[in-house]
Amino acid sequence: EVQLAESGGGLVQSGGSLRLSCAASGIAFGDYAIGWFRQAPGKEREEVSCISTSDGKSYYADSVEGRFTISSDYAKKTAYLQMNSLKPEDTAVYYCAARSVLKVTIFTNPTEYDYWGQGTQVTVSS
């Protein structure tokens, strides 16, 4: 059974930092794309970052480029999202998702992912 478990969310002041973790089990971690998505109330789910554990490629949405850093630890089967210089508009539920890679190793559409975590709340106060 595939399971993804996010942790690390919380309440932080504007300009602060948080590190989210996504612990995976039941997958061949080295052959997957791990995406971080967020969804704010009344808004569509959007991808903020993605990493391919097979070739190390990564993707960032324009809104987080330069502030967020995605990484993965094969031994721990865990992906991370380091979020710095947080803004109130970053407030959302953050989800990690996973899917196996093909010739394409970066995926930005939530419909392309097979497995999802339960989400973790990130709240940034002004």
MDAnalysis code that builds the backbone (N, CA, C; Angstrom):
import MDAnalysis as mda
import numpy as np

u = mda.Universe.empty(378, n_residues=126, atom_resindex=np.repeat(np.arange(126), 3), trajectory=True)
u.add_TopologyAttr("name", ["N", "CA", "C"] * 126)
u.add_TopologyAttr("resid", np.arange(1, 127))
u.add_TopologyAttr("resname", ["GLU", "VAL", "GLN", "LEU", "ALA", "GLU", "SER", "GLY", "GLY", "GLY", "LEU", "VAL", "GLN", "SER", "GLY", "GLY", "SER", "LEU", "ARG", "LEU", "SER", "CYS", "ALA", "ALA", "SER", "GLY", "ILE", "ALA", "PHE", "GLY", "ASP", "TYR", "ALA", "ILE", "GLY", "TRP", "PHE", "ARG", "GLN", "ALA", "PRO", "GLY", "LYS", "GLU", "ARG", "GLU", "GLU", "VAL", "SER", "CYS", "ILE", "SER", "THR", "SER", "ASP", "GLY", "LYS", "SER", "TYR", "TYR", "ALA", "ASP", "SER", "VAL", "GLU", "GLY", "ARG", "PHE", "THR", "ILE", "SER", "SER", "ASP", "TYR", "ALA", "LYS", "LYS", "THR", "ALA", "TYR", "LEU", "GLN", "MET", "ASN", "SER", "LEU", "LYS", "PRO", "GLU", "ASP", "THR", "ALA", "VAL", "TYR", "TYR", "CYS", "ALA", "ALA", "ARG", "SER", "VAL", "LEU", "LYS", "VAL", "THR", "ILE", "PHE", "THR", "ASN", "PRO", "THR", "GLU", "TYR", "ASP", "TYR", "TRP", "GLY", "GLN", "GLY", "THR", "GLN", "VAL", "THR", "VAL", "SER", "SER"])
u.atoms.positions = np.array([
    [0.849, -1.190, 0.000],
    [0.000, 0.000, 0.000],
    [0.890, 1.247, 0.000],
    [0.589, 2.162, -0.899],
    [1.340, 3.412, -0.985],
    [0.786, 4.406, 0.021],
    [1.665, 5.013, 0.770],
    [1.262, 6.050, 1.714],
    [2.221, 7.230, 1.623],
    [1.647, 8.417, 1.652],
    [2.410, 9.649, 1.722],
    [1.950, 10.404, 2.951],
    [2.881, 10.836, 3.767],
    [2.524, 11.524, 5.008],
    [3.270, 12.841, 5.092],
    [2.519, 13.950, 5.048],
    [3.134, 15.270, 5.180],
    [3.233, 15.658, 6.656],
    [4.217, 16.473, 6.935],
    [4.369, 17.057, 8.262],
    [5.130, 18.359, 8.126],
    [5.098, 19.151, 9.187],
    [5.883, 20.374, 9.206],
    [5.111, 21.654, 9.027],
    [3.811, 21.554, 8.795],
    [3.027, 22.771, 8.649],
    [2.853, 23.471, 9.989],
    [2.286, 24.653, 9.934],
    [2.051, 25.405, 11.164],
    [1.767, 26.854, 10.890],
    [1.821, 27.646, 11.947],
    [1.581, 29.080, 11.876],
    [2.911, 29.804, 11.979],
    [3.150, 30.717, 11.051],
    [4.408, 31.457, 11.038],
    [4.119, 32.898, 10.624],
    [4.936, 33.808, 11.082],
    [4.776, 35.205, 10.691],
    [5.341, 35.444, 9.301],
    [4.838, 36.477, 8.671],
    [5.341, 36.855, 7.359],
    [6.856, 37.052, 7.415],
    [7.537, 36.497, 6.421],
    [8.995, 36.535, 6.388],
    [9.660, 35.339, 7.030],
    [8.882, 34.518, 7.703],
    [9.424, 33.350, 8.381],
    [9.626, 32.161, 7.456],
    [10.008, 31.043, 8.050],
    [10.333, 29.836, 7.292],
    [9.660, 28.612, 7.903],
    [9.401, 27.657, 7.052],
    [8.931, 26.343, 7.465],
    [9.547, 25.312, 6.531],
    [9.703, 24.088, 7.047],
    [10.133, 22.988, 6.186],
    [9.097, 21.880, 6.263],
    [8.526, 21.580, 5.122],
    [7.566, 20.491, 5.035],
    [8.283, 19.206, 4.655],
    [7.783, 18.102, 5.192],
    [8.328, 16.785, 4.860],
    [7.221, 15.913, 4.287],
    [7.604, 15.041, 3.383],
    [6.673, 14.074, 2.787],
    [7.344, 12.708, 2.848],
    [6.913, 11.898, 3.798],
    [7.476, 10.564, 3.969],
    [6.675, 9.569, 3.140],
    [7.371, 8.829, 2.296],
    [6.710, 7.899, 1.382],
    [6.985, 6.459, 1.786],
    [6.000, 5.613, 1.587],
    [6.175, 4.180, 1.776],
    [5.382, 3.453, 0.699],
    [5.868, 2.262, 0.345],
    [5.166, 1.463, -0.643],
    [5.471, 1.804, -2.087],
    [6.483, 2.660, -2.329],
    [6.867, 2.995, -3.698],
    [8.363, 2.818, -3.870],
    [8.779, 2.631, -5.105],
    [10.209, 2.613, -5.430],
    [10.654, 4.060, -5.524],
    [11.107, 4.597, -4.424],
    [11.300, 6.040, -4.287],
    [12.199, 6.620, -5.363],
    [13.125, 5.850, -5.882],
    [14.072, 6.375, -6.855],
    [13.518, 6.534, -8.261],
    [12.291, 6.141, -8.483],
    [11.700, 6.215, -9.828],
    [10.418, 7.024, -9.850],
    [10.349, 8.012, -8.992],
    [9.111, 8.759, -8.858],
    [9.325, 10.256, -8.982],
    [8.257, 10.929, -9.358],
    [8.176, 12.376, -9.252],
    [7.356, 12.694, -8.016],
    [7.872, 13.587, -7.204],
    [7.175, 14.038, -6.010],
    [6.813, 15.510, -6.212],
    [5.543, 15.789, -6.134],
    [5.071, 17.158, -6.302],
    [4.515, 17.710, -5.012],
    [4.719, 19.001, -4.828],
    [4.087, 19.713, -3.714],
    [3.021, 20.634, -4.316],
    [1.821, 20.488, -3.812],
    [0.696, 21.301, -4.251],
    [0.152, 22.074, -3.057],
    [-0.604, 23.112, -3.349],
    [-1.282, 23.818, -2.273],
    [-2.671, 24.225, -2.738],
    [-3.554, 24.340, -1.779],
    [-4.910, 24.766, -2.084],
    [-5.407, 25.685, -0.985],
    [-5.715, 26.899, -1.383],
    [-6.283, 27.882, -0.468],
    [-7.804, 27.851, -0.597],
    [-8.519, 28.288, 0.424],
    [-9.987, 28.283, 0.364],
    [-10.508, 29.026, -0.862],
    [-11.383, 28.370, -1.601],
    [-11.986, 28.989, -2.769],
    [-11.117, 29.028, -4.004],
    [-9.940, 28.428, -3.917],
    [-9.030, 28.431, -5.062],
    [-8.742, 27.011, -5.529],
    [-8.281, 26.907, -6.768],
    [-7.917, 25.603, -7.311],
    [-6.585, 25.142, -6.723],
    [-6.419, 23.834, -6.720],
    [-5.147, 23.276, -6.267],
    [-4.071, 23.622, -7.305],
    [-2.947, 24.109, -6.852],
    [-1.859, 24.483, -7.740],
    [-0.560, 23.821, -7.286],
    [0.255, 23.491, -8.278],
    [1.544, 22.914, -7.939],
    [2.527, 24.038, -7.674],
    [3.279, 23.904, -6.599],
    [4.309, 24.888, -6.313],
    [5.696, 24.376, -6.654],
    [5.882, 23.052, -6.608],
    [7.193, 22.511, -6.897],
    [7.098, 21.021, -7.169],
    [8.088, 20.519, -7.884],
    [8.145, 19.097, -8.198],
    [9.604, 18.692, -8.303],
    [9.903, 17.475, -7.910],
    [11.248, 16.950, -8.071],
    [11.156, 15.532, -8.589],
    [12.067, 15.194, -9.488],
    [12.185, 13.824, -9.961],
    [13.289, 13.135, -9.183],
    [12.945, 12.064, -8.507],
    [13.961, 11.351, -7.737],
    [14.850, 10.515, -8.647],
    [14.471, 10.373, -9.925],
    [15.280, 9.566, -10.842],
    [16.408, 10.362, -11.471],
    [16.150, 11.641, -11.812],
    [17.203, 12.412, -12.460],
    [17.511, 13.730, -11.754],
    [16.814, 14.002, -10.651],
    [17.106, 15.196, -9.878],
    [16.546, 16.485, -10.422],
    [15.844, 16.423, -11.550],
    [15.272, 17.655, -12.098],
    [14.214, 18.195, -11.142],
    [14.050, 19.517, -11.186],
    [13.055, 20.137, -10.322],
    [12.330, 21.242, -11.070],
    [11.194, 21.612, -10.504],
    [10.352, 22.652, -11.084],
    [9.811, 23.512, -9.946],
    [9.698, 24.818, -10.226],
    [9.099, 25.733, -9.261],
    [8.094, 26.637, -9.977],
    [6.977, 26.868, -9.330],
    [6.055, 27.861, -9.842],
    [6.685, 29.244, -9.695],
    [6.302, 30.158, -10.569],
    [6.862, 31.506, -10.519],
    [6.638, 32.157, -9.161],
    [5.509, 31.841, -8.549],
    [5.146, 32.488, -7.287],
    [6.054, 32.111, -6.129],
    [6.813, 31.023, -6.254],
    [7.665, 30.567, -5.157],
    [9.137, 30.492, -5.558],
    [9.430, 30.697, -6.829],
    [10.815, 30.626, -7.312],
    [11.707, 31.557, -6.496],
    [12.816, 31.030, -6.026],
    [13.755, 31.827, -5.241],
    [13.451, 31.844, -3.747],
    [12.280, 31.386, -3.353],
    [11.908, 31.359, -1.929],
    [11.782, 29.922, -1.402],
    [11.324, 29.022, -2.239],
    [11.123, 27.627, -1.843],
    [12.203, 26.762, -2.481],
    [12.592, 25.708, -1.767],
    [13.560, 24.754, -2.285],
    [13.058, 23.342, -2.030],
    [13.004, 22.566, -3.095],
    [12.566, 21.175, -2.973],
    [13.791, 20.266, -2.964],
    [13.722, 19.184, -2.201],
    [14.815, 18.225, -2.144],
    [14.246, 16.867, -1.781],
    [15.082, 15.859, -1.900],
    [14.646, 14.517, -1.541],
    [15.801, 13.734, -0.951],
    [15.483, 12.819, -0.088],
    [16.462, 11.952, 0.563],
    [16.064, 10.520, 0.266],
    [16.845, 9.874, -0.608],
    [16.490, 8.517, -1.037],
    [16.503, 7.543, 0.137],
    [17.498, 7.659, 0.996],
    [17.629, 6.714, 2.114],
    [16.435, 6.804, 3.058],
    [15.914, 8.007, 3.241],
    [14.783, 8.204, 4.136],
    [13.446, 8.137, 3.416],
    [13.502, 8.030, 2.084],
    [12.274, 8.023, 1.281],
    [11.388, 9.211, 1.642],
    [12.025, 10.352, 1.710],
    [11.329, 11.563, 2.135],
    [11.682, 12.725, 1.215],
    [10.682, 13.481, 0.860],
    [10.891, 14.710, 0.108],
    [10.608, 15.891, 1.031],
    [11.291, 16.993, 0.745],
    [11.172, 18.171, 1.600],
    [10.832, 19.396, 0.760],
    [10.174, 20.331, 1.399],
    [9.952, 21.634, 0.791],
    [10.343, 22.689, 1.815],
    [11.496, 23.290, 1.599],
    [11.957, 24.378, 2.454],
    [11.329, 25.666, 1.964],
    [10.582, 26.321, 2.823],
    [9.864, 27.529, 2.443],
    [10.409, 28.701, 3.252],
    [11.024, 29.635, 2.562],
    [11.590, 30.828, 3.194],
    [10.835, 32.065, 2.727],
    [11.027, 33.143, 3.446],
    [10.397, 34.430, 3.099],
    [8.906, 34.248, 2.836],
    [8.265, 33.577, 3.743],
    [6.849, 33.267, 3.550],
    [5.998, 34.526, 3.566],
    [4.953, 34.489, 2.772],
    [4.022, 35.605, 2.630],
    [2.617, 35.141, 3.006],
    [1.761, 36.068, 3.394],
    [0.374, 35.675, 3.723],
    [-0.303, 34.918, 2.577],
    [0.039, 35.247, 1.346],
    [-0.576, 34.563, 0.205],
    [-0.094, 33.133, 0.030],
    [0.885, 32.710, 0.821],
    [1.314, 31.310, 0.818],
    [0.426, 30.452, 1.707],
    [-0.481, 31.078, 2.440],
    [-1.379, 30.345, 3.320],
    [-2.256, 29.386, 2.518],
    [-2.223, 28.112, 2.895],
    [-2.967, 27.082, 2.175],
    [-2.749, 25.744, 2.875],
    [-3.509, 24.762, 2.437],
    [-3.195, 23.374, 2.789],
    [-2.213, 22.869, 1.736],
    [-1.118, 22.325, 2.190],
    [-0.077, 21.818, 1.296],
    [-0.148, 20.301, 1.253],
    [-0.122, 19.786, 0.037],
    [-0.188, 18.351, -0.200],
    [1.050, 17.894, -0.957],
    [1.528, 16.701, -0.645],
    [2.516, 16.091, -1.522],
    [1.823, 14.987, -2.315],
    [2.346, 14.752, -3.496],
    [1.787, 13.759, -4.395],
    [2.923, 13.028, -5.097],
    [2.632, 11.838, -5.571],
    [3.673, 11.040, -6.215],
    [3.112, 10.291, -7.423],
    [3.992, 10.082, -8.374],
    [3.670, 9.241, -9.516],
    [4.984, 8.705, -10.084],
    [4.914, 7.591, -10.757],
    [6.119, 7.030, -11.368],
    [6.514, 7.877, -12.569],
    [7.821, 7.935, -12.838],
    [8.295, 8.739, -13.956],
    [8.315, 7.906, -15.233],
    [8.219, 8.630, -16.349],
    [8.321, 8.020, -17.679],
    [9.523, 8.681, -18.344],
    [9.481, 8.892, -19.640],
    [10.520, 9.694, -20.281],
    [10.428, 11.121, -19.761],
    [9.207, 11.538, -19.474],
    [8.992, 12.810, -18.803],
    [9.135, 12.579, -17.313],
    [9.873, 13.464, -16.646],
    [10.121, 13.238, -15.222],
    [9.555, 14.338, -14.329],
    [9.037, 15.406, -14.917],
    [8.431, 16.492, -14.149],
    [6.969, 16.599, -14.585],
    [6.086, 16.664, -13.623],
    [4.653, 16.720, -13.889],
    [4.052, 17.873, -13.097],
    [3.235, 18.677, -13.761],
    [2.707, 19.867, -13.093],
    [1.199, 19.850, -12.928],
    [0.527, 18.899, -13.535],
    [-0.929, 18.831, -13.455],
    [-1.325, 17.849, -12.366],
    [-2.181, 18.271, -11.429],
    [-2.543, 17.353, -10.349],
    [-3.182, 16.066, -10.849],
    [-3.813, 16.092, -12.017],
    [-4.447, 14.875, -12.531],
    [-3.418, 13.829, -12.978],
    [-2.170, 14.253, -13.084],
    [-1.121, 13.326, -13.510],
    [-0.556, 12.499, -12.352],
    [-0.957, 12.827, -11.146],
    [-0.418, 12.142, -9.966],
    [-1.356, 11.045, -9.481],
    [-0.756, 9.956, -8.999],
    [-1.534, 8.790, -8.586],
    [-1.780, 8.732, -7.081],
    [-0.862, 9.254, -6.306],
    [-0.935, 9.117, -4.857],
    [-0.830, 10.482, -4.190],
    [-1.600, 10.647, -3.131],
    [-1.670, 11.919, -2.424],
    [-1.587, 11.721, -0.918],
    [-0.970, 12.685, -0.251],
    [-0.991, 12.719, 1.194],
    [-2.248, 13.401, 1.693],
    [-2.361, 13.498, 3.006],
    [-3.575, 14.046, 3.610],
    [-3.542, 15.561, 3.729],
    [-2.384, 16.150, 3.549],
    [-2.257, 17.605, 3.587],
    [-1.820, 18.119, 4.946],
    [-1.166, 19.261, 4.930],
    [-0.750, 19.926, 6.160],
    [-1.008, 21.426, 5.999],
    [-1.556, 22.038, 7.021],
    [-1.935, 23.444, 6.953],
    [-0.731, 24.341, 7.181],
    [-0.574, 25.315, 6.317],
    [0.426, 26.362, 6.482],
    [-0.323, 27.688, 6.545],
    [-0.113, 28.411, 7.625],
    [-0.754, 29.709, 7.808],
    [0.324, 30.754, 8.054],
    [0.323, 31.791, 7.234],
    [1.299, 32.864, 7.356],
    [0.553, 34.130, 7.757],
    [0.889, 34.648, 8.920],
    [0.218, 35.846, 9.412],
    [0.981, 37.092, 8.986],
    [0.239, 38.157, 8.770],
    [0.872, 39.407, 8.314],
    [1.335, 40.250, 9.484],
])
